Amino acid sequence: MGLLLLQATVGIAAAVQGGIYLTESGDQTLRMWAFGLPAVVSGASLLIGFLTPVAAVLAGLGSVGIAF
């Protein structure tokens, strides 16, 4: 049960972070799409449990890319 809650929490956080990053600025650059869209997709994948290991890696990379 704990792993399911952790997976859902990370999925929601990644999807929200990517969505905010995509809608934050008026100018949509390639960098924004390259880091924001994978964060949203991987967050949604984590929520539904599809390709969980791959989605977790993409969520981590998307979050690191957004942070920098």
PQR file with spaces between the fields and no chain letter, atoms N, CA, C, O and H, PARSE charges and radii, in Angstrom:
ATOM       1  N    MET     1       0.823   -1.196    0.000 -0.4000 1.5000
ATOM       2  CA   MET     1       0.000    0.000    0.000 -0.0000 2.0000
ATOM       3  C    MET     1       0.860    1.250    0.000  0.5500 1.7000
ATOM       4  O    MET     1       0.520    2.250   -0.631 -0.5500 1.4000
ATOM       5  N    GLY     2       1.986    1.185    0.717 -0.4000 1.5000
ATOM       6  CA   GLY     2       2.863    2.352    0.808 -0.0000 2.0000
ATOM       7  C    GLY     2       3.505    2.697   -0.525  0.5500 1.7000
ATOM       8  O    GLY     2       3.653    3.872   -0.861 -0.5500 1.4000
ATOM       9  H    GLY     2       2.262    0.372    1.230  0.4000 1.0000
ATOM      10  N    LEU     3       3.890    1.667   -1.294 -0.4000 1.5000
ATOM      11  CA   LEU     3       4.498    1.922   -2.599 -0.0000 2.0000
ATOM      12  C    LEU     3       3.502    2.526   -3.576  0.5500 1.7000
ATOM      13  O    LEU     3       3.866    3.359   -4.405 -0.5500 1.4000
ATOM      14  H    LEU     3       3.770    0.712   -1.021  0.4000 1.0000
ATOM      15  N    LEU     4       2.255    2.109   -3.481 -0.4000 1.5000
ATOM      16  CA   LEU     4       1.215    2.668   -4.338 -0.0000 2.0000
ATOM      17  C    LEU     4       0.993    4.147   -4.028  0.5500 1.7000
ATOM      18  O    LEU     4       0.834    4.958   -4.940 -0.5500 1.4000
ATOM      19  H    LEU     4       1.959    1.431   -2.808  0.4000 1.0000
ATOM      20  N    LEU     5       0.984    4.492   -2.756 -0.4000 1.5000
ATOM      21  CA   LEU     5       0.827    5.899   -2.374 -0.0000 2.0000
ATOM      22  C    LEU     5       2.032    6.734   -2.803  0.5500 1.7000
ATOM      23  O    LEU     5       1.875    7.874   -3.238 -0.5500 1.4000
ATOM      24  H    LEU     5       1.113    3.834   -2.015  0.4000 1.0000
ATOM      25  N    LEU     6       3.229    6.171   -2.681 -0.4000 1.5000
ATOM      26  CA   LEU     6       4.430    6.877   -3.127 -0.0000 2.0000
ATOM      27  C    LEU     6       4.403    7.082   -4.633  0.5500 1.7000
ATOM      28  O    LEU     6       4.750    8.158   -5.120 -0.5500 1.4000
ATOM      29  H    LEU     6       3.356    5.244   -2.327  0.4000 1.0000
ATOM      30  N    GLN     7       3.996    6.067   -5.366 -0.4000 1.5000
ATOM      31  CA   GLN     7       3.913    6.163   -6.820 -0.0000 2.0000
ATOM      32  C    GLN     7       2.891    7.232   -7.227  0.5500 1.7000
ATOM      33  O    GLN     7       3.149    8.017   -8.139 -0.5500 1.4000
ATOM      34  H    GLN     7       3.714    5.193   -4.971  0.4000 1.0000
ATOM      35  N    ALA     8       1.754    7.264   -6.569 -0.4000 1.5000
ATOM      36  CA   ALA     8       0.727    8.253   -6.885 -0.0000 2.0000
ATOM      37  C    ALA     8       1.196    9.659   -6.536  0.5500 1.7000
ATOM      38  O    ALA     8       0.934   10.600   -7.285 -0.5500 1.4000
ATOM      39  H    ALA     8       1.545    6.626   -5.828  0.4000 1.0000
ATOM      40  N    THR     9       1.880    9.812   -5.417 -0.4000 1.5000
ATOM      41  CA   THR     9       2.365   11.131   -5.007 -0.0000 2.0000
ATOM      42  C    THR     9       3.398   11.673   -5.981  0.5500 1.7000
ATOM      43  O    THR     9       3.335   12.838   -6.376 -0.5500 1.4000
ATOM      44  H    THR     9       2.093    9.047   -4.808  0.4000 1.0000
ATOM      45  N    VAL    10       4.346   10.834   -6.368 -0.4000 1.5000
ATOM      46  CA   VAL    10       5.376   11.270   -7.319 -0.0000 2.0000
ATOM      47  C    VAL    10       4.749   11.550   -8.680  0.5500 1.7000
ATOM      48  O    VAL    10       5.143   12.504   -9.351 -0.5500 1.4000
ATOM      49  H    VAL    10       4.397    9.888   -6.048  0.4000 1.0000
ATOM      50  N    GLY    11       3.794   10.749   -9.092 -0.4000 1.5000
ATOM      51  CA   GLY    11       3.116   10.971  -10.367 -0.0000 2.0000
ATOM      52  C    GLY    11       2.357   12.281  -10.402  0.5500 1.7000
ATOM      53  O    GLY    11       2.427   13.018  -11.386 -0.5500 1.4000
ATOM      54  H    GLY    11       3.474    9.974   -8.547  0.4000 1.0000
ATOM      55  N    ILE    12       1.641   12.573   -9.347 -0.4000 1.5000
ATOM      56  CA   ILE    12       0.902   13.833   -9.275 -0.0000 2.0000
ATOM      57  C    ILE    12       1.863   15.015   -9.256  0.5500 1.7000
ATOM      58  O    ILE    12       1.639   16.007   -9.949 -0.5500 1.4000
ATOM      59  H    ILE    12       1.585   11.975   -8.547  0.4000 1.0000
ATOM      60  N    ALA    13       2.921   14.917   -8.477 -0.4000 1.5000
ATOM      61  CA   ALA    13       3.894   16.012   -8.384 -0.0000 2.0000
ATOM      62  C    ALA    13       4.570   16.264   -9.727  0.5500 1.7000
ATOM      63  O    ALA    13       4.744   17.418  -10.121 -0.5500 1.4000
ATOM      64  H    ALA    13       3.103   14.111   -7.914  0.4000 1.0000
ATOM      65  N    ALA    14       4.951   15.215  -10.428 -0.4000 1.5000
ATOM      66  CA   ALA    14       5.613   15.385  -11.727 -0.0000 2.0000
ATOM      67  C    ALA    14       4.658   15.975  -12.757  0.5500 1.7000
ATOM      68  O    ALA    14       5.043   16.857  -13.526 -0.5500 1.4000
ATOM      69  H    ALA    14       4.810   14.278  -10.108  0.4000 1.0000
ATOM      70  N    ALA    15       3.429   15.500  -12.780 -0.4000 1.5000
ATOM      71  CA   ALA    15       2.455   16.012  -13.748 -0.0000 2.0000
ATOM      72  C    ALA    15       2.133   17.481  -13.484  0.5500 1.7000
ATOM      73  O    ALA    15       2.039   18.272  -14.423 -0.5500 1.4000
ATOM      74  H    ALA    15       3.117   14.784  -12.156  0.4000 1.0000
ATOM      75  N    VAL    16       1.966   17.843  -12.241 -0.4000 1.5000
ATOM      76  CA   VAL    16       1.667   19.234  -11.899 -0.0000 2.0000
ATOM      77  C    VAL    16       2.859   20.136  -12.198  0.5500 1.7000
ATOM      78  O    VAL    16       2.694   21.228  -12.741 -0.5500 1.4000
ATOM      79  H    VAL    16       2.042   17.201  -11.478  0.4000 1.0000
ATOM      80  N    GLN    17       4.062   19.678  -11.843 -0.4000 1.5000
ATOM      81  CA   GLN    17       5.258   20.479  -12.102 -0.0000 2.0000
ATOM      82  C    GLN    17       5.449   20.696  -13.603  0.5500 1.7000
ATOM      83  O    GLN    17       5.749   21.811  -14.029 -0.5500 1.4000
ATOM      84  H    GLN    17       4.196   18.791  -11.402  0.4000 1.0000
ATOM      85  N    GLY    18       5.284   19.668  -14.391 -0.4000 1.5000
ATOM      86  CA   GLY    18       5.412   19.813  -15.841 -0.0000 2.0000
ATOM      87  C    GLY    18       4.331   20.694  -16.433  0.5500 1.7000
ATOM      88  O    GLY    18       4.600   21.495  -17.328 -0.5500 1.4000
ATOM      89  H    GLY    18       5.041   18.762  -14.045  0.4000 1.0000
ATOM      90  N    GLY    19       3.107   20.553  -15.941 -0.4000 1.5000
ATOM      91  CA   GLY    19       2.015   21.397  -16.431 -0.0000 2.0000
ATOM      92  C    GLY    19       2.217   22.857  -16.099  0.5500 1.7000
ATOM      93  O    GLY    19       1.957   23.725  -16.933 -0.5500 1.4000
ATOM      94  H    GLY    19       2.887   19.902  -15.214  0.4000 1.0000
ATOM      95  N    ILE    20       2.673   23.138  -14.909 -0.4000 1.5000
ATOM      96  CA   ILE    20       2.953   24.522  -14.535 -0.0000 2.0000
ATOM      97  C    ILE    20       4.087   25.082  -15.372  0.5500 1.7000
ATOM      98  O    ILE    20       4.042   26.239  -15.790 -0.5500 1.4000
ATOM      99  H    ILE    20       2.885   22.434  -14.232  0.4000 1.0000
ATOM     100  N    TYR    21       5.101   24.271  -15.618 -0.4000 1.5000
ATOM     101  CA   TYR    21       6.242   24.713  -16.412 -0.0000 2.0000
ATOM     102  C    TYR    21       5.820   25.016  -17.839  0.5500 1.7000
ATOM     103  O    TYR    21       6.330   25.960  -18.443 -0.5500 1.4000
ATOM     104  H    TYR    21       5.138   23.331  -15.278  0.4000 1.0000
ATOM     105  N    LEU    22       4.896   24.232  -18.393 -0.4000 1.5000
ATOM     106  CA   LEU    22       4.450   24.466  -19.763 -0.0000 2.0000
ATOM     107  C    LEU    22       3.553   25.696  -19.885  0.5500 1.7000
ATOM     108  O    LEU    22       3.577   26.369  -20.915 -0.5500 1.4000
ATOM     109  H    LEU    22       4.482   23.466  -17.902  0.4000 1.0000
ATOM     110  N    THR    23       2.775   25.999  -18.874 -0.4000 1.5000
ATOM     111  CA   THR    23       1.841   27.130  -18.956 -0.0000 2.0000
ATOM     112  C    THR    23       2.370   28.399  -18.315  0.5500 1.7000
ATOM     113  O    THR    23       1.690   29.425  -18.321 -0.5500 1.4000
ATOM     114  H    THR    23       2.755   25.452  -18.037  0.4000 1.0000
ATOM     115  N    GLU    24       3.570   28.344  -17.765 -0.4000 1.5000
ATOM     116  CA   GLU    24       4.108   29.466  -17.001 -0.0000 2.0000
ATOM     117  C    GLU    24       4.445   30.677  -17.853  0.5500 1.7000
ATOM     118  O    GLU    24       4.094   31.799  -17.486 -0.5500 1.4000
ATOM     119  H    GLU    24       4.122   27.510  -17.761  0.4000 1.0000
ATOM     120  N    SER    25       5.103   30.484  -18.958 -0.4000 1.5000
ATOM     121  CA   SER    25       5.622   31.595  -19.738 -0.0000 2.0000
ATOM     122  C    SER    25       4.853   31.727  -21.045  0.5500 1.7000
ATOM     123  O    SER    25       4.263   30.765  -21.538 -0.5500 1.4000
ATOM     124  H    SER    25       5.389   29.573  -19.255  0.4000 1.0000
ATOM     125  N    GLY    26       4.869   32.937  -21.596 -0.4000 1.5000
ATOM     126  CA   GLY    26       4.195   33.184  -22.856 -0.0000 2.0000
ATOM     127  C    GLY    26       4.953   32.646  -24.052  0.5500 1.7000
ATOM     128  O    GLY    26       4.333   32.253  -25.040 -0.5500 1.4000
ATOM     129  H    GLY    26       5.348   33.718  -21.195  0.4000 1.0000
ATOM     130  N    ASP    27       6.271   32.616  -23.993 -0.4000 1.5000
ATOM     131  CA   ASP    27       7.055   32.120  -25.123 -0.0000 2.0000
ATOM     132  C    ASP    27       7.378   30.638  -24.934  0.5500 1.7000
ATOM     133  O    ASP    27       8.068   30.257  -23.988 -0.5500 1.4000
ATOM     134  H    ASP    27       6.775   32.935  -23.190  0.4000 1.0000
ATOM     135  N    GLN    28       6.886   29.835  -25.820 -0.4000 1.5000
ATOM     136  CA   GLN    28       7.083   28.390  -25.741 -0.0000 2.0000
ATOM     137  C    GLN    28       8.338   28.001  -26.519  0.5500 1.7000
ATOM     138  O    GLN    28       8.298   27.886  -27.743 -0.5500 1.4000
ATOM     139  H    GLN    28       6.326   30.144  -26.588  0.4000 1.0000
ATOM     140  N    THR    29       9.415   27.806  -25.836 -0.4000 1.5000
ATOM     141  CA   THR    29      10.658   27.420  -26.486 -0.0000 2.0000
ATOM     142  C    THR    29      10.785   25.902  -26.524  0.5500 1.7000
ATOM     143  O    THR    29      10.026   25.183  -25.874 -0.5500 1.4000
ATOM     144  H    THR    29       9.448   27.899  -24.841  0.4000 1.0000
ATOM     145  N    LEU    30      11.752   25.434  -27.291 -0.4000 1.5000
ATOM     146  CA   LEU    30      11.984   23.995  -27.393 -0.0000 2.0000
ATOM     147  C    LEU    30      12.392   23.410  -26.047  0.5500 1.7000
ATOM     148  O    LEU    30      12.041   22.273  -25.732 -0.5500 1.4000
ATOM     149  H    LEU    30      12.369   26.018  -27.819  0.4000 1.0000
ATOM     150  N    ARG    31      13.125   24.173  -25.259 -0.4000 1.5000
ATOM     151  CA   ARG    31      13.561   23.709  -23.936 -0.0000 2.0000
ATOM     152  C    ARG    31      12.369   23.457  -23.025  0.5500 1.7000
ATOM     153  O    ARG    31      12.359   22.492  -22.261 -0.5500 1.4000
ATOM     154  H    ARG    31      13.410   25.097  -25.515  0.4000 1.0000
ATOM     155  N    MET    32      11.369   24.321  -23.106 -0.4000 1.5000
ATOM     156  CA   MET    32      10.183   24.148  -22.273 -0.0000 2.0000
ATOM     157  C    MET    32       9.441   22.868  -22.657  0.5500 1.7000
ATOM     158  O    MET    32       9.000   22.122  -21.783 -0.5500 1.4000
ATOM     159  H    MET    32      11.378   25.105  -23.727  0.4000 1.0000
ATOM     160  N    TRP    33       9.304   22.615  -23.945 -0.4000 1.5000
ATOM     161  CA   TRP    33       8.609   21.418  -24.389 -0.0000 2.0000
ATOM     162  C    TRP    33       9.433   20.170  -24.121  0.5500 1.7000
ATOM     163  O    TRP    33       8.875   19.110  -23.841 -0.5500 1.4000
ATOM     164  H    TRP    33       9.662   23.222  -24.654  0.4000 1.0000
ATOM     165  N    ALA    34      10.775   20.283  -24.203 -0.4000 1.5000
ATOM     166  CA   ALA    34      11.635   19.115  -24.014 -0.0000 2.0000
ATOM     167  C    ALA    34      11.639   18.628  -22.574  0.5500 1.7000
ATOM     168  O    ALA    34      11.866   17.443  -22.332 -0.5500 1.4000
ATOM     169  H    ALA    34      11.229   21.145  -24.430  0.4000 1.0000
ATOM     170  N    PHE    35      11.395   19.508  -21.617 -0.4000 1.5000
ATOM     171  CA   PHE    35      11.400   19.103  -20.209 -0.0000 2.0000
ATOM     172  C    PHE    35      10.004   19.054  -19.598  0.5500 1.7000
ATOM     173  O    PHE    35       9.749   18.228  -18.721 -0.5500 1.4000
ATOM     174  H    PHE    35      11.211   20.471  -21.814  0.4000 1.0000
ATOM     175  N    GLY    36       9.108   19.908  -20.034 -0.4000 1.5000
ATOM     176  CA   GLY    36       7.765   19.944  -19.458 -0.0000 2.0000
ATOM     177  C    GLY    36       6.870   18.809  -19.911  0.5500 1.7000
ATOM     178  O    GLY    36       6.170   18.202  -19.101 -0.5500 1.4000
ATOM     179  H    GLY    36       9.315   20.579  -20.745  0.4000 1.0000
ATOM     180  N    LEU    37       6.890   18.520  -21.207 -0.4000 1.5000
ATOM     181  CA   LEU    37       6.019   17.471  -21.726 -0.0000 2.0000
ATOM     182  C    LEU    37       6.382   16.084  -21.205  0.5500 1.7000
ATOM     183  O    LEU    37       5.478   15.341  -20.821 -0.5500 1.4000
ATOM     184  H    LEU    37       7.459   19.014  -21.865  0.4000 1.0000
ATOM     185  N    PRO    38       7.676   15.690  -21.172 -0.5600 1.5000
ATOM     186  CA   PRO    38       7.983   14.381  -20.576  0.2800 2.0000
ATOM     187  C    PRO    38       7.612   14.295  -19.094  0.5500 1.7000
ATOM     188  O    PRO    38       7.254   13.220  -18.612 -0.5500 1.4000
ATOM     189  N    ALA    39       7.691   15.409  -18.370 -0.4000 1.5000
ATOM     190  CA   ALA    39       7.303   15.387  -16.959 -0.0000 2.0000
ATOM     191  C    ALA    39       5.807   15.118  -16.820  0.5500 1.7000
ATOM     192  O    ALA    39       5.395   14.360  -15.941 -0.5500 1.4000
ATOM     193  H    ALA    39       7.982   16.282  -18.762  0.4000 1.0000
ATOM     194  N    VAL    40       5.003   15.722  -17.666 -0.4000 1.5000
ATOM     195  CA   VAL    40       3.552   15.497  -17.617 -0.0000 2.0000
ATOM     196  C    VAL    40       3.216   14.059  -18.021  0.5500 1.7000
ATOM     197  O    VAL    40       2.410   13.399  -17.365 -0.5500 1.4000
ATOM     198  H    VAL    40       5.337   16.337  -18.380  0.4000 1.0000
ATOM     199  N    VAL    41       3.828   13.584  -19.088 -0.4000 1.5000
ATOM     200  CA   VAL    41       3.547   12.230  -19.578 -0.0000 2.0000
ATOM     201  C    VAL    41       4.009   11.178  -18.567  0.5500 1.7000
ATOM     202  O    VAL    41       3.294   10.212  -18.301 -0.5500 1.4000
ATOM     203  H    VAL    41       4.483   14.120  -19.621  0.4000 1.0000
ATOM     204  N    SER    42       5.199   11.366  -18.008 -0.4000 1.5000
ATOM     205  CA   SER    42       5.690   10.382  -17.041 -0.0000 2.0000
ATOM     206  C    SER    42       4.877   10.424  -15.750  0.5500 1.7000
ATOM     207  O    SER    42       4.669    9.387  -15.121 -0.5500 1.4000
ATOM     208  H    SER    42       5.780   12.151  -18.224  0.4000 1.0000
ATOM     209  N    GLY    43       4.418   11.600  -15.350 -0.4000 1.5000
ATOM     210  CA   GLY    43       3.552   11.687  -14.174 -0.0000 2.0000
ATOM     211  C    GLY    43       2.239   10.957  -14.377  0.5500 1.7000
ATOM     212  O    GLY    43       1.751   10.270  -13.480 -0.5500 1.4000
ATOM     213  H    GLY    43       4.587   12.443  -15.861  0.4000 1.0000
ATOM     214  N    ALA    44       1.669   11.112  -15.569 -0.4000 1.5000
ATOM     215  CA   ALA    44       0.431   10.398  -15.871 -0.0000 2.0000
ATOM     216  C    ALA    44       0.675    8.894  -15.935  0.5500 1.7000
ATOM     217  O    ALA    44      -0.158    8.111  -15.480 -0.5500 1.4000
ATOM     218  H    ALA    44       2.065   11.670  -16.298  0.4000 1.0000
ATOM     219  N    SER    45       1.814    8.485  -16.498 -0.4000 1.5000
ATOM     220  CA   SER    45       2.141    7.055  -16.557 -0.0000 2.0000
ATOM     221  C    SER    45       2.318    6.470  -15.166  0.5500 1.7000
ATOM     222  O    SER    45       1.908    5.338  -14.911 -0.5500 1.4000
ATOM     223  H    SER    45       2.491    9.121  -16.868  0.4000 1.0000
ATOM     224  N    LEU    46       2.921    7.228  -14.273 -0.4000 1.5000
ATOM     225  CA   LEU    46       3.075    6.749  -12.903 -0.0000 2.0000
ATOM     226  C    LEU    46       1.721    6.616  -12.211  0.5500 1.7000
ATOM     227  O    LEU    46       1.507    5.690  -11.430 -0.5500 1.4000
ATOM     228  H    LEU    46       3.254    8.148  -14.481  0.4000 1.0000
ATOM     229  N    LEU    47       0.824    7.530  -12.496 -0.4000 1.5000
ATOM     230  CA   LEU    47      -0.500    7.458  -11.868 -0.0000 2.0000
ATOM     231  C    LEU    47      -1.277    6.221  -12.299  0.5500 1.7000
ATOM     232  O    LEU    47      -1.962    5.601  -11.485 -0.5500 1.4000
ATOM     233  H    LEU    47       0.998    8.282  -13.131  0.4000 1.0000
ATOM     234  N    ILE    48      -1.174    5.859  -13.572 -0.4000 1.5000
ATOM     235  CA   ILE    48      -1.935    4.697  -14.032 -0.0000 2.0000
ATOM     236  C    ILE    48      -1.131    3.411  -13.938  0.5500 1.7000
ATOM     237  O    ILE    48      -1.678    2.327  -14.138 -0.5500 1.4000
ATOM     238  H    ILE    48      -0.617    6.362  -14.234  0.4000 1.0000
ATOM     239  N    GLY    49       0.165    3.513  -13.637 -0.4000 1.5000
ATOM     240  CA   GLY    49       0.986    2.330  -13.454 -0.0000 2.0000
ATOM     241  C    GLY    49       1.518    1.732  -14.733  0.5500 1.7000
ATOM     242  O    GLY    49       1.851    0.547  -14.760 -0.5500 1.4000
ATOM     243  H    GLY    49       0.610    4.394  -13.475  0.4000 1.0000
ATOM     244  N    PHE    50       1.608    2.501  -15.783 -0.4000 1.5000
ATOM     245  CA   PHE    50       2.079    2.021  -17.076 -0.0000 2.0000
ATOM     246  C    PHE    50       3.565    2.295  -17.221  0.5500 1.7000
ATOM     247  O    PHE    50       3.996    3.444  -17.124 -0.5500 1.4000
ATOM     248  H    PHE    50       1.337    3.463  -15.762  0.4000 1.0000
ATOM     249  N    LEU    51       4.361    1.245  -17.454 -0.4000 1.5000
ATOM     250  CA   LEU    51       5.817    1.355  -17.606 -0.0000 2.0000
ATOM     251  C    LEU    51       6.434    2.130  -16.445  0.5500 1.7000
ATOM     252  O    LEU    51       7.144    3.115  -16.652 -0.5500 1.4000
ATOM     253  H    LEU    51       4.011    0.311  -17.532  0.4000 1.0000
ATOM     254  N    THR    52       6.164    1.689  -15.259 -0.4000 1.5000
ATOM     255  CA   THR    52       6.561    2.400  -14.046 -0.0000 2.0000
ATOM     256  C    THR    52       8.053    2.690  -13.955  0.5500 1.7000
ATOM     257  O    THR    52       8.403    3.827  -13.637 -0.5500 1.4000
ATOM     258  H    THR    52       5.588    0.889  -15.091  0.4000 1.0000
ATOM     259  N    PRO    53       8.959    1.749  -14.208 -0.5600 1.5000
ATOM     260  CA   PRO    53      10.394    2.080  -14.105  0.2800 2.0000
ATOM     261  C    PRO    53      10.831    3.142  -15.112  0.5500 1.7000
ATOM     262  O    PRO    53      11.603    4.040  -14.778 -0.5500 1.4000
ATOM     263  N    VAL    54      10.335    3.035  -16.340 -0.4000 1.5000
ATOM     264  CA   VAL    54      10.692    4.022  -17.370 -0.0000 2.0000
ATOM     265  C    VAL    54      10.093    5.383  -17.021  0.5500 1.7000
ATOM     266  O    VAL    54      10.752    6.412  -17.166 -0.5500 1.4000
ATOM     267  H    VAL    54       9.708    2.305  -16.611  0.4000 1.0000
ATOM     268  N    ALA    55       8.856    5.385  -16.565 -0.4000 1.5000
ATOM     269  CA   ALA    55       8.194    6.639  -16.202 -0.0000 2.0000
ATOM     270  C    ALA    55       8.888    7.302  -15.015  0.5500 1.7000
ATOM     271  O    ALA    55       8.977    8.529  -14.963 -0.5500 1.4000
ATOM     272  H    ALA    55       8.320    4.549  -16.446  0.4000 1.0000
ATOM     273  N    ALA    56       9.371    6.521  -14.077 -0.4000 1.5000
ATOM     274  CA   ALA    56      10.068    7.091  -12.922 -0.0000 2.0000
ATOM     275  C    ALA    56      11.371    7.754  -13.345  0.5500 1.7000
ATOM     276  O    ALA    56      11.714    8.823  -12.842 -0.5500 1.4000
ATOM     277  H    ALA    56       9.298    5.525  -14.120  0.4000 1.0000
ATOM     278  N    VAL    57      12.098    7.131  -14.262 -0.4000 1.5000
ATOM     279  CA   VAL    57      13.341    7.734  -14.754 -0.0000 2.0000
ATOM     280  C    VAL    57      13.035    9.019  -15.515  0.5500 1.7000
ATOM     281  O    VAL    57      13.722   10.024  -15.334 -0.5500 1.4000
ATOM     282  H    VAL    57      11.819    6.262  -14.671  0.4000 1.0000
ATOM     283  N    LEU    58      12.013    8.996  -16.364 -0.4000 1.5000
ATOM     284  CA   LEU    58      11.648   10.211  -17.100 -0.0000 2.0000
ATOM     285  C    LEU    58      11.171   11.321  -16.178  0.5500 1.7000
ATOM     286  O    LEU    58      11.467   12.493  -16.413 -0.5500 1.4000
ATOM     287  H    LEU    58      11.455    8.180  -16.511  0.4000 1.0000
ATOM     288  N    ALA    59      10.442   10.967  -15.140 -0.4000 1.5000
ATOM     289  CA   ALA    59       9.991   11.979  -14.174 -0.0000 2.0000
ATOM     290  C    ALA    59      11.178   12.603  -13.469  0.5500 1.7000
ATOM     291  O    ALA    59      11.205   13.817  -13.262 -0.5500 1.4000
ATOM     292  H    ALA    59      10.202   10.015  -14.949  0.4000 1.0000
ATOM     293  N    GLY    60      12.155   11.798  -13.098 -0.4000 1.5000
ATOM     294  CA   GLY    60      13.353   12.324  -12.451 -0.0000 2.0000
ATOM     295  C    GLY    60      14.151   13.228  -13.374  0.5500 1.7000
ATOM     296  O    GLY    60      14.602   14.298  -12.966 -0.5500 1.4000
ATOM     297  H    GLY    60      12.133   10.813  -13.265  0.4000 1.0000
ATOM     298  N    LEU    61      14.327   12.798  -14.620 -0.4000 1.5000
ATOM     299  CA   LEU    61      15.068   13.623  -15.576 -0.0000 2.0000
ATOM     300  C    LEU    61      14.326   14.916  -15.893  0.5500 1.7000
ATOM     301  O    LEU    61      14.942   15.972  -16.030 -0.5500 1.4000
ATOM     302  H    LEU    61      13.961   11.929  -14.951  0.4000 1.0000
ATOM     303  N    GLY    62      13.014   14.833  -16.009 -0.4000 1.5000
ATOM     304  CA   GLY    62      12.225   16.039  -16.261 -0.0000 2.0000
ATOM     305  C    GLY    62      12.307   17.024  -15.104  0.5500 1.7000
ATOM     306  O    GLY    62      12.403   18.233  -15.314 -0.5500 1.4000
ATOM     307  H    GLY    62      12.513   13.974  -15.897  0.4000 1.0000
ATOM     308  N    SER    63      12.268   16.513  -13.903 -0.4000 1.5000
ATOM     309  CA   SER    63      12.358   17.391  -12.726 -0.0000 2.0000
ATOM     310  C    SER    63      13.741   18.040  -12.618  0.5500 1.7000
ATOM     311  O    SER    63      13.852   19.218  -12.275 -0.5500 1.4000
ATOM     312  H    SER    63      12.190   15.531  -13.732  0.4000 1.0000
ATOM     313  N    VAL    64      14.785   17.276  -12.908 -0.4000 1.5000
ATOM     314  CA   VAL    64      16.135   17.836  -12.881 -0.0000 2.0000
ATOM     315  C    VAL    64      16.297   18.880  -13.977  0.5500 1.7000
ATOM     316  O    VAL    64      16.897   19.931  -13.754 -0.5500 1.4000
ATOM     317  H    VAL    64      14.695   16.319  -13.186  0.4000 1.0000
ATOM     318  N    GLY    65      15.758   18.590  -15.173 -0.4000 1.5000
ATOM     319  CA   GLY    65      15.845   19.547  -16.271 -0.0000 2.0000
ATOM     320  C    GLY    65      15.097   20.839  -15.964  0.5500 1.7000
ATOM     321  O    GLY    65      15.575   21.926  -16.287 -0.5500 1.4000
ATOM     322  H    GLY    65      15.270   17.736  -15.354  0.4000 1.0000
ATOM     323  N    ILE    66      13.942   20.728  -15.351 -0.4000 1.5000
ATOM     324  CA   ILE    66      13.170   21.925  -14.984 -0.0000 2.0000
ATOM     325  C    ILE    66      13.901   22.712  -13.909  0.5500 1.7000
ATOM     326  O    ILE    66      13.871   23.942  -13.908 -0.5500 1.4000
ATOM     327  H    ILE    66      13.553   19.845  -15.089  0.4000 1.0000
ATOM     328  N    ALA    67      14.563   22.002  -12.987 -0.4000 1.5000
ATOM     329  CA   ALA    67      15.279   22.694  -11.910 -0.0000 2.0000
ATOM     330  C    ALA    67      16.452   23.510  -12.430  0.5500 1.7000
ATOM     331  O    ALA    67      16.763   24.577  -11.900 -0.5500 1.4000
ATOM     332  H    ALA    67      14.588   21.003  -12.987  0.4000 1.0000
ATOM     333  N    PHE    68      17.102   22.998  -13.474 -0.4000 1.5000
ATOM     334  CA   PHE    68      18.234   23.747  -14.035 -0.0000 2.0000
ATOM     335  C    PHE    68      17.760   24.702  -15.071  0.5500 1.7000
ATOM     336  O    PHE    68      18.564   25.424  -15.659 -0.5500 1.4000
ATOM     337  H    PHE    68      16.849   22.131  -13.904  0.4000 1.0000
